[in-house]
Amino acid sequence: MDNELYLKYKKLGRGNWGKDLSMLKMMYMGLLNLRKDEETTPITEMLLNYFLEIPKARKEGRTIIMHPFNYGPEIFYAMNLVPLMQETYSVGLAPLHLNEPYLDITNKIGYGDNPTVCNAQRPLIGSYIQGVAPIPDLLFFLSTPCNSLAMTYQVFEQLAKIPTFNMDVPYWSYDKPGEFYDDKVLDYMINQTKDLISWLEQKKKQKLNFEKLQETMGKINQAREYILEFNELLKNIPCPANSLGGFGNFITMVTRGGTDDAVKSTKWLRDTAAENVKNGIAGVPDENIRIAWPYTHVFFDGDLLTWLEETYKAVVIMDILGFYQVLPHDVSTIEKSFESLAKGTLDFSMIGTCRGPIEYYIEFLLNYVKDYKIDCVIMPMQFACKHAYAMARVSSEAVREETGIPVFIFGCDPYDSREVTSEAIRGKISDFLTQVVL
């Protein structure tokens, strides 16, 4: 990072953010210092600006709305709200192991335990008890992809007494007539979206500007087009991006979807991959293994994928979050914009694959393996993610039967290093790659 830019961001991060934002400030400074000696990318600047927007909004009296990792913020930006994706905080603490004390506090007050409730969200409860959880003005969450997420948000709602809207996401398919199709799904989702907007209008005492919504949806469409092109480029051998490329698209769309920042970041990722394909440059030099990772990262081990790249010349071609598959939609009218928002929610990362019958996930995984010329599948599963845990074995058998590709499923907690350590995880993966794949 250019020294002048570094000093600029360091200055912008100074001052008292408030006790409830103290951990976010620490994360901001950590990101800035981590990227100090690296080339600045649009992703880095986007994330730094995203963090800075929260304390700025607090000082200016603007409305902050907290939302989960599986919902794009485009409506919020269209209504001049300031979105805060909750897991930026609760999962963002995991690589530094700073989430673990809050998990212990959550245990002590009796809210679940590691094997039964997902630790992606539970630090929010323990840190609230300690007075350091971010407190938004409004709270929004979904019924999917799991009961664990929905329950933790409800507990936080009751503790912090925050006005809350919960969106119910349908189970069935809206776009593929057949066994799982239900023609009521899309209308139901559109009505849920309109109800959310009405609730926001009531709480903010301000009507949605429909021209602003269409402008925001236009930016969403442009970013989606770049992502779909990026996804296609990853089918090349060698893969033109490293193991975190796809995750960059996900974090962009879930934090800044609907803004110029998102368009700029997704275009940069697409352009970089396209240039690498043109010049025959691999995201992982001397690529030797192409891995499908149809679950989340092991977030407490931030160097795991880099270790795979350096040790085995292995590239992870998108995890389940980074495999963003939302299509651009018609936004020519307001009603079409509502329809696009509804489809975007139904197809968002992890929702599109995990909200309905197991066939959704099996189809996703089989296409993933075939389209990206995968050599093996690795799935780090946590028991608390009950729906995915149940799907893993059945899906792995489908992959073996139809493609002959080996699948490795192992238990761990992606957010708590004390359940299964980094050393143990790397050992298990090493054994699989050396004894089965290579």
C-alpha positions in Angstrom: 0.0 0.0 0.0 1.2 3.4 -0.9 2.5 5.1 2.3 0.3 8.2 1.7 -2.8 6.0 1.3 -1.9 4.1 4.5 -1.5 7.3 6.5 -4.8 8.5 5.2 -6.7 5.4 6.3 -4.8 5.4 9.6 -5.9 8.9 10.3 -9.5 8.2 9.3 -9.6 5.3 11.8 -8.6 7.4 14.7 -10.9 8.7 17.4 -13.4 7.1 19.7 -15.7 4.8 17.8 -17.7 4.0 20.9 -17.5 1.0 23.2 -19.8 -1.2 21.2 -17.7 -0.5 18.1 -14.4 -1.0 19.8 -13.9 -4.5 18.3 -14.8 -3.3 14.8 -12.2 -0.5 15.2 -9.6 -3.1 16.2 -10.5 -5.2 13.1 -10.3 -2.2 10.9 -6.8 -1.4 12.2 -5.8 -5.0 11.9 -6.9 -5.1 8.2 -5.1 -1.9 7.5 -1.8 -3.1 9.0 -2.1 -6.5 7.4 -2.4 -4.9 3.9 0.2 -2.2 4.6 3.0 -4.0 2.7 0.8 -5.4 -0.1 -0.4 -3.9 -3.3 -3.7 -2.1 -2.7 -6.7 -3.7 -4.5 -10.3 -2.5 -4.9 -11.3 -5.2 -2.4 -9.1 -3.8 0.3 -10.2 -0.2 -0.2 -13.9 -1.4 -0.3 -13.5 -3.2 3.0 -11.7 -0.3 4.7 -14.4 2.1 3.6 -17.1 -0.3 4.7 -15.7 -0.4 8.3 -15.3 3.4 8.4 -18.9 4.0 7.3 -20.2 2.5 10.6 -18.7 5.0 13.1 -19.3 7.8 10.6 -23.0 6.9 10.5 -23.2 6.8 14.3 -21.7 10.4 14.5 -24.0 11.7 11.8 -27.1 10.1 13.3 -27.8 7.9 10.3 -29.7 4.6 10.7 -27.5 1.4 11.0 -29.2 -1.9 10.1 -27.6 -5.2 11.0 -28.2 -8.1 8.6 -26.9 -11.7 8.1 -24.2 -13.0 5.8 -26.8 -14.5 3.4 -28.6 -11.3 2.4 -27.5 -8.6 0.0 -27.8 -5.0 1.3 -29.1 -3.4 -1.9 -32.5 -2.3 -0.4 -30.7 -0.8 2.5 -28.5 1.3 0.3 -31.4 2.3 -1.8 -33.1 3.7 1.3 -29.9 5.5 2.6 -29.5 3.1 5.5 -26.0 2.0 6.6 -25.8 -1.9 6.5 -23.7 -3.8 8.9 -23.3 -7.5 8.0 -23.2 -9.1 11.5 -20.8 -11.9 10.6 -18.2 -9.3 9.6 -17.9 -9.0 13.3 -18.6 -12.5 14.8 -16.7 -14.5 12.1 -14.1 -11.8 11.5 -12.9 -12.3 15.1 -12.2 -16.0 14.4 -8.8 -15.8 12.6 -7.5 -13.9 15.7 -9.2 -16.4 18.1 -10.8 -13.3 19.7 -14.2 -14.9 19.3 -13.4 -17.8 21.7 -13.7 -15.9 25.0 -17.2 -14.7 23.9 -18.1 -18.3 23.0 -17.2 -19.3 26.5 -19.3 -16.6 28.0 -22.2 -17.6 25.8 -21.8 -21.1 27.1 -21.8 -20.0 30.7 -25.1 -18.1 30.4 -26.7 -21.2 29.0 -27.2 -20.3 25.4 -26.5 -23.6 23.6 -23.1 -25.1 23.2 -20.6 -25.7 20.4 -22.0 -29.0 19.1 -25.6 -27.7 18.9 -25.6 -24.1 17.9 -23.4 -22.6 15.2 -20.5 -20.5 16.3 -20.7 -18.3 13.3 -23.2 -16.1 15.2 -22.9 -17.1 18.9 -20.0 -14.7 19.7 -22.6 -11.9 19.3 -24.4 -13.0 22.5 -21.3 -13.3 24.7 -19.9 -10.0 23.4 -23.2 -8.3 24.1 -23.0 -9.5 27.7 -19.6 -7.9 27.9 -20.8 -4.7 26.3 -18.7 -4.8 23.2 -21.2 -6.1 20.6 -22.2 -3.6 17.8 -25.6 -2.3 18.6 -27.5 -1.3 15.4 -30.7 0.8 15.2 -32.5 -1.9 13.3 -32.1 -5.7 12.9 -33.0 -7.9 10.0 -32.5 -11.6 9.5 -33.9 -14.6 7.5 -35.4 -18.0 8.3 -32.6 -19.6 6.3 -30.3 -21.3 5.8 -30.6 -22.8 9.4 -32.5 -22.6 12.6 -29.3 -21.9 14.5 -28.7 -18.5 12.7 -32.4 -17.5 13.2 -32.4 -18.4 16.9 -29.2 -16.5 17.7 -30.5 -13.4 16.0 -33.8 -13.7 18.0 -31.8 -14.0 21.2 -29.9 -10.9 20.3 -33.1 -9.1 19.4 -34.6 -9.8 22.8 -31.4 -8.9 24.7 -30.7 -5.7 22.9 -34.4 -4.8 22.4 -33.8 -3.8 18.8 -36.7 -3.3 16.3 -36.5 -6.4 14.1 -37.8 -7.8 10.8 -37.6 -11.5 10.1 -38.1 -12.6 6.5 -39.5 -16.0 5.8 -37.8 -17.7 2.8 -39.8 -20.4 1.0 -38.6 -24.0 0.6 -39.6 -24.9 -2.9 -38.2 -23.9 -6.4 -39.5 -20.9 -8.3 -37.9 -21.4 -11.7 -37.7 -25.1 -12.6 -41.1 -26.7 -13.2 -41.0 -30.2 -11.9 -41.1 -32.2 -8.7 -40.0 -29.3 -6.5 -41.7 -26.4 -8.3 -44.4 -24.3 -6.6 -45.9 -21.4 -8.5 -46.6 -19.5 -5.3 -42.9 -19.2 -4.3 -42.0 -16.1 -6.2 -45.1 -14.1 -5.3 -44.6 -15.0 -1.7 -41.0 -13.8 -1.8 -42.0 -10.6 -3.6 -44.6 -9.9 -0.9 -42.0 -10.5 1.8 -39.7 -8.0 0.1 -42.5 -5.4 -0.1 -43.3 -6.0 3.6 -39.7 -5.4 4.5 -39.7 -2.1 2.6 -42.9 -1.0 4.3 -41.4 -1.8 7.7 -38.3 0.2 6.8 -40.3 3.1 5.6 -42.3 3.1 8.9 -39.1 2.9 11.1 -37.2 5.5 9.1 -40.3 7.7 8.5 -39.2 8.0 4.9 -40.6 6.6 1.6 -38.5 4.5 -0.7 -37.3 6.5 -3.8 -38.2 4.2 -6.6 -35.7 5.8 -9.0 -33.0 5.2 -6.4 -34.0 1.6 -6.1 -33.8 1.1 -9.9 -30.4 2.8 -10.0 -29.2 0.5 -7.2 -30.6 -2.6 -9.0 -28.8 -1.5 -12.1 -25.5 -1.6 -10.2 -26.4 -5.0 -8.8 -27.0 -6.3 -12.3 -23.6 -5.0 -13.5 -21.8 -6.6 -10.6 -23.7 -9.9 -11.1 -22.6 -10.0 -14.8 -19.0 -9.5 -13.8 -19.3 -12.3 -11.3 -20.8 -14.8 -13.7 -18.0 -14.0 -16.2 -15.5 -14.6 -13.4 -17.1 -17.9 -12.6 -16.8 -19.0 -16.2 -13.1 -18.0 -16.3 -12.4 -20.3 -13.3 -13.2 -23.3 -15.5 -10.0 -22.8 -17.3 -6.9 -25.0 -16.6 -4.9 -23.6 -14.9 -7.4 -21.7 -12.8 -6.7 -17.9 -13.2 -7.5 -17.0 -9.6 -6.2 -18.2 -6.3 -8.3 -19.9 -3.6 -9.8 -16.7 -2.2 -10.8 -15.1 -5.5 -14.4 -16.2 -5.4 -14.8 -15.3 -1.7 -13.8 -11.7 -2.8 -17.0 -11.6 -4.9 -19.1 -12.9 -2.0 -17.8 -10.4 0.6 -18.3 -7.6 -2.0 -21.9 -8.4 -2.7 -22.9 -9.1 0.9 -21.3 -5.8 2.2 -21.5 -3.4 -0.7 -23.9 -4.9 -3.2 -25.8 -2.1 -5.1 -23.0 0.4 -4.9 -20.2 1.7 -7.2 -17.7 -0.1 -4.9 -19.3 -3.5 -5.7 -19.2 -2.8 -9.5 -15.5 -1.7 -9.2 -14.4 -4.7 -7.1 -16.2 -7.4 -9.2 -14.9 -5.8 -12.4 -11.4 -5.9 -11.1 -11.7 -9.6 -10.1 -13.2 -10.4 -13.5 -10.5 -8.4 -15.4 -7.7 -9.9 -13.4 -8.9 -13.4 -14.1 -9.4 -12.6 -17.8 -5.9 -11.2 -18.2 -4.5 -14.2 -16.5 -6.3 -16.5 -18.9 -5.1 -14.5 -21.8 -1.5 -14.7 -20.6 -1.6 -18.3 -19.3 -1.0 -17.2 -15.7 -2.2 -19.5 -13.0 -3.7 -18.3 -9.7 -1.6 -21.0 -8.1 1.7 -21.5 -9.9 2.2 -25.0 -11.2 -1.4 -26.0 -10.4 -1.6 -29.7 -9.6 -4.9 -30.3 -7.8 -8.3 -28.6 -8.3 -10.4 -28.8 -5.1 -14.2 -28.3 -4.7 -14.9 -26.9 -1.2 -18.8 -26.9 -1.0 -18.9 -25.6 2.5 -17.5 -22.5 4.4 -13.9 -21.9 5.0 -12.2 -22.9 8.3 -12.2 -19.3 9.4 -10.0 -19.7 12.4 -7.2 -20.8 10.2 -6.7 -17.9 7.8 -3.6 -19.5 6.2 -5.2 -22.9 5.5 -5.8 -22.3 1.8 -2.4 -20.7 1.4 -0.8 -23.7 3.0 -2.7 -25.9 0.5 -1.5 -23.8 -2.4 2.1 -23.8 -1.3 2.4 -27.4 -0.1 0.3 -29.2 -2.7 0.0 -26.7 -5.6 -3.7 -27.1 -4.9 -6.3 -24.5 -5.8 -9.7 -24.3 -4.1 -12.1 -23.2 -6.8 -14.6 -21.4 -4.7 -16.2 -22.3 -1.4 -20.0 -22.4 -1.0 -20.2 -18.7 -0.2 -17.8 -17.6 -3.0 -19.8 -19.6 -5.5 -22.2 -16.7 -6.1 -24.8 -17.7 -8.7 -27.4 -14.9 -8.8 -28.3 -13.9 -12.3 -28.9 -10.4 -13.5 -32.6 -9.7 -13.9 -35.0 -7.3 -15.6 -35.2 -4.1 -13.5 -36.9 -2.0 -16.2 -40.0 -1.4 -13.9 -40.5 -1.2 -10.2 -42.4 -4.5 -10.1 -39.5 -6.1 -12.1 -37.1 -4.7 -9.5 -39.1 -6.3 -6.7 -39.0 -9.6 -8.6 -35.2 -9.3 -9.0 -34.8 -8.6 -5.3 -36.9 -11.7 -4.5 -35.0 -14.0 -6.9 -31.7 -12.6 -5.5 -32.7 -13.6 -2.0 -33.8 -17.1 -3.1 -30.6 -17.7 -5.0 -28.1 -16.0 -2.7 -24.9 -17.8 -1.6 -25.7 -20.8 0.6 -29.5 -20.1 0.5 -30.0 -21.4 -3.1 -28.2 -24.6 -2.2 -29.3 -25.2 1.4 -32.9 -23.9 1.8 -34.8 -26.7 0.2 -34.7 -30.5 -0.4 -31.4 -32.2 -0.6 -31.7 -32.5 -4.4 -30.8 -28.7 -4.6 -27.4 -29.4 -3.0 -26.7 -32.6 -4.8 -27.3 -30.9 -8.2 -25.2 -27.9 -7.2 -22.3 -30.2 -6.1 -22.4 -32.5 -9.2 -22.4 -29.5 -11.6 -19.6 -27.9 -9.6 -17.4 -31.0 -9.9 -18.1 -31.6 -13.6 -18.0 -28.0 -14.8 -14.8 -27.0 -13.0 -12.9 -30.3 -13.7 -12.5 -31.0 -10.0 -9.9 -33.6 -8.8 -11.4 -34.0 -5.3 -13.9 -32.6 -2.9 -13.1 -31.5 0.7 -15.9 -30.7 3.2 -15.0 -29.5 6.7 -18.3 -30.1 8.5 -19.5 -28.9 11.9 -22.3 -30.9 13.7 -24.1 -27.7 14.6 -24.7 -27.1 10.9 -27.3 -29.9 11.0 -28.8 -29.5 7.5 -25.4 -29.5 5.8 -24.0 -32.2 8.0 -26.9 -34.5 7.0 -26.5 -33.7 3.3 -22.7 -34.3 3.2 -22.7 -38.1 3.2 -25.5 -38.5 0.7 -24.0 -35.9 -1.6 -20.6 -37.5 -1.4 -22.0 -40.8 -2.5 -23.7 -39.1 -5.5 -20.4 -37.5 -6.5 -18.5 -40.9 -6.2 -21.1 -42.8 -8.2 -21.5 -40.2 -11.0 -17.9 -38.9 -11.3 -15.6 -41.2 -9.5 -14.1 -38.2 -7.7 -12.9 -38.8 -4.1 -14.6 -36.9 -1.3 -13.2 -36.2 2.1 -15.5 -35.2 4.9 -14.1 -34.4 8.3 -15.5 -32.9 11.5 -14.4 -29.6 13.0 -15.7 -26.3 14.1 -14.7 -23.7 11.4 -15.0 -21.0 14.1 -13.4 -22.5 17.2 -9.8 -23.8 17.0 -10.2 -25.7 20.3 -12.6 -28.3 18.9 -10.1 -29.6 16.2 -6.8 -27.8 15.9 -5.3 -26.4 12.7 -2.5 -29.0 13.0 -5.0 -31.8 13.2 -7.0 -30.5 10.2 -3.9 -30.0 8.1 -2.8 -33.5 9.0 -6.2 -35.0 7.9 -6.1 -33.1 4.6 -2.5 -34.1 4.0 -3.3 -37.8 4.5 -6.2 -37.5 2.1 -4.3 -35.8 -0.6 -1.2 -37.9 -0.4 -2.9 -41.3 0.1 -6.0 -40.9 -2.0 -5.7 -38.1 -4.5 -2.1 -38.0 -5.6 
